[in-house]
């Protein structure tokens, strides 16, 4: 088999506009809502489906919500270097598979990853031209209020999440993985701002490629 046989056959919709968009933010900041709004607003956007070792629930759709792997499968793929980044939450492993991301970028799609700060740092190493957005709360008090308003956890767990969120924000500001920070004070405005930043960046890159081609 030739090295290039596994590559996709070009589609009429293929472009060279591929951009990797990474969106992060602390718990309770509204990042998933913003991520999904961008995905809906950009016709060629593709949301990256993470792999996980957590058990599939009845509500889950394999390949849509997650790629479900056994612990052994996950470890095997990790050892083979098939993940761009991995993380562990509540005893379960999660990871972003390299091949689907690379394939969508090659097709010229906007590939969206919603991952934590450590994951974003790892992705930045693998894909230095990724565009990173970090969603911030208006202030710490508002973030704490939002975590409490979800009524999902006891106060001790909320305080743990709050402390983790503060660490995450501090790391995000100094790690160099994020290009822009969006404050979610008013959700529709935050969505509009995030979308504008993504579209502007993509346009800028498109123009730069055209100029480079002469």
N, C-alpha and C positions, 0 to 999 in steps of 0.2 A: 504494500500500500504506500503510495507516495505521501509525502509529508502534508501536502495541501489537499488531499482527498477528503479530509474531514471538514474542510471549510464549507461554509454555506454557499448555495447557488444564489447569485444576485437576484434581488427582487426589484420590480419597478419602483417600489417605495424606498429603496436604499438611498442614503445620502452620505456625505462625509461630515455630517453635523453632529456626530456622536459626542455626548458630554455626560460625564459621570457627576451626578448631584448627590451629595451627602448631607442629610439633615439630622441634626441632633438637638438635644435640649433635655433639661431635667424632667423628672416625673411631674405631671400636673401642669405643664406649661402649654399644652395644646399642640404639640408638634405633629402628632398623628393626623389631626384634623387639617392642619396646614399642608402636610405632605400629600394627603388624599386630594385636597383641593387643587394642588399643582398638577397632580397626576390627571385629574379630570379635565383641567384647563388646557393641557398641552397634548395635541392630537397623537404625537408619536412617543409619549412618555410610557415607560415600562417600570413597574414597581418590582424591585428585587425581592424574591421569595427566599427567606432564610431556610437553612437546614436546621433541624433540631432533633435532640434525643428525647424530648418530652413526649409523653403518651398522647396519641391522637384522641380527641374527644369527639362526640357525635356531631358537634357543631362544626368541627374542622373539615376542610376540603383539602385533601392531599394535593400538593402542587399549586394550590391557590393561597392557602394560609401559610403552610410550611411544606418543606420537603422532609418527611419523617424518616429518620434513620435510627438503626439500633446503635447502641454504644460502640459496638465493634466496627460497624460501618463508618461511623463518625471518626473514630480513632484512625481507621485505615486511610480515609480520605485526608485527614489531617497530616498523617505521616507522609503521604504522597504529595503534599504541598498543594492540594486542590482547593484549599480555603484561602481567601484574602485576609480574613480576620475571623477570630472565634471569641466567644465569651461564655461565661458560666453564670446562670441565674437560678437560684433556688434548687441547686443540684442538677439542673439540666444544661446540656451544652447547646449552643447556638452558633451558627457560622454562615458566612457569605461565600458561596461557591464561585470560584474564579471564572470558569468556562462560560456560564450563562451571561455574566456581566460583560466579558470580553466580546462575546458573540453579538450582543445587542449594541454595544458601542461600535462594533465593526459595521453594523447595519445603519449606523447614523442616528440611533435613537437617543432620547434623553433617558438615561438609566438612573433610577432613584433608589438610594439606600437610606433607610432610617435606622441608624445605629448609634451606639454610645460613643463617648469621646475617645476611649482607648481604641475602639474599632476604627474610628475615623483616622486616628494617627497611623494605624497599620495600613489602611486603604491609601492614605496619602503617600506612604512609602512605595506601595505597589503601583499606584496610578497618580504620579505627581501633578498631573493637570486636572485632577478632580476639582469641582467647585463646592466649597463647604459653606453651609448655612447653619448657624446656631441660633436657636429660638430662646430668648430670654424672658423671664417674668418682668413686670414693671419694677418690682422691688421684692425684697425677701419676705416682707409681711404678706404681700399678695400671694406669693408662692405657697407659704404656709397655710393661708386661708383656703387656697384651692385644693391642697392635699387633704385638708380636713373635710372640705365640702364633698369630696368623693365618697366619704363614709365607707371606705373599703377596709380600713385598718384601725387598730387601736392606737392610742396616743404615742406609745413607745415606738411602734413601727413608723408612725408618721414622723417622729423626731429623727429617727434613723435615716429615713428618706430625705428629710430636709437637710440634714448634715451632709449626706451624699450629694445632694443637688448643689449645695454651696461649693463643695470640692470640685464637682464637675464643671461648674461655671468658671471657677478659678483656673482650672486646667485648660479649658477651652480658650480662655483669653490669652494664654501664654504659649500654647503648644504649636501654633503656626499652621494648624490643619484647616482653620476656618477663614474664609475670605470675607464674610459679612455676618453681622449680628442683627437679628430682627427682634424687637421688643413686642411681645404680644400683650398689649394693653387693651386693644380693641380688636377682636378676632377678624372681622371683615377687612379692617385696615392692614392687619398683619399679613393676611393672605394676599392682599393686593400688593403689598410691599415685597413680599417674598417672591411672588410671581414676576413682578417687574424686574427684580434683581436677576432672576434666572433668565428671562427673555433678553435682557440687556447684555448679559454676559455671553449668551449664545450668539447673539447678533455680532458682538464685538469679535468673537472668535471666527465667525463666518467671514467677516470683512478682512480679518488678518490673513486667513487662508487664501482668500481671493487675491489680496495684495501680494502675498508670497508667490502665488502662481504667475503673477504679472498679467 
